[in-house]
């Protein structure tokens, strides 16, 4: 399994309501992650161009619905993690997104 924090130097996390924002020190946020207490599903909103993300990943990437103005428009894509076999694919995708997000 990928060790996500070691792959992205100085990875930071901030909590915002029910979400955790991920970014690299001195760079923009590249993902928001919501881990649901009542289900085992994890929802990830991420930056990047939707079609490129679909092509790069083994995960099923969806467009977000009801995107608000401001910061929300920077995270047009989302995907869900429902089992541990998807973690490596998610980490690889988020790693790529983090370096395309200056």
C-alpha positions, -999 to 999 in steps of 0.1 A, spaced: 0 0 0 12 35 -7 23 57 22 4 88 12 20 113 36 55 102 26 47 105 -11 36 141 -8 62 160 13 47 184 39 12 171 34 -12 191 55 -48 186 66 -73 211 79 -108 203 91 -137 223 77 -172 213 91 -175 176 81 -147 177 56 -109 174 57 -90 196 33 -56 183 19 -28 205 6 9 207 5 26 234 25 26 266 4 2 253 -22 -35 253 -29 -59 227 -15 -63 198 -39 -90 176 -22 -117 176 4 -125 143 20 -157 134 39 -157 102 59 -192 92 69 -197 79 104 -229 59 96 -216 42 65 -182 29 54 -182 52 23 -156 80 19 -164 109 -5 -136 128 -21 -140 161 -40 -109 170 -60 -95 196 -83 -86 190 -119 -104 187 -152 -130 159 -151 -122 142 -184 -85 140 -176 -92 126 -142 -115 99 -157 -87 89 -181 -60 88 -155 -78 68 -128 -91 33 -123 -117 48 -100 -152 58 -111 -150 97 -112 -183 117 -112 -190 153 -118 -202 171 -87 -238 182 -86 -249 216 -73 -214 232 -73 -216 265 -54 -196 296 -63 -162 305 -49 -140 277 -36 -164 249 -45 -160 256 -82 -123 246 -79 -134 210 -70 -156 198 -99 -149 161 -96 -158 135 -70 -153 99 -63 -162 74 -35 -141 48 -17 -163 19 -6 -136 -7 0 -99 -8 9 -89 -22 -25 -95 13 -40 -71 31 -16 -40 28 -38 -58 41 -69 -72 70 -49 -37 78 -35 -21 77 -69 -48 100 -83 -45 125 -55 -7 125 -57 -10 135 -94 -36 162 -86 -14 176 -58 15 183 -82 -8 198 -109 -22 222 -83 2 251 -77 
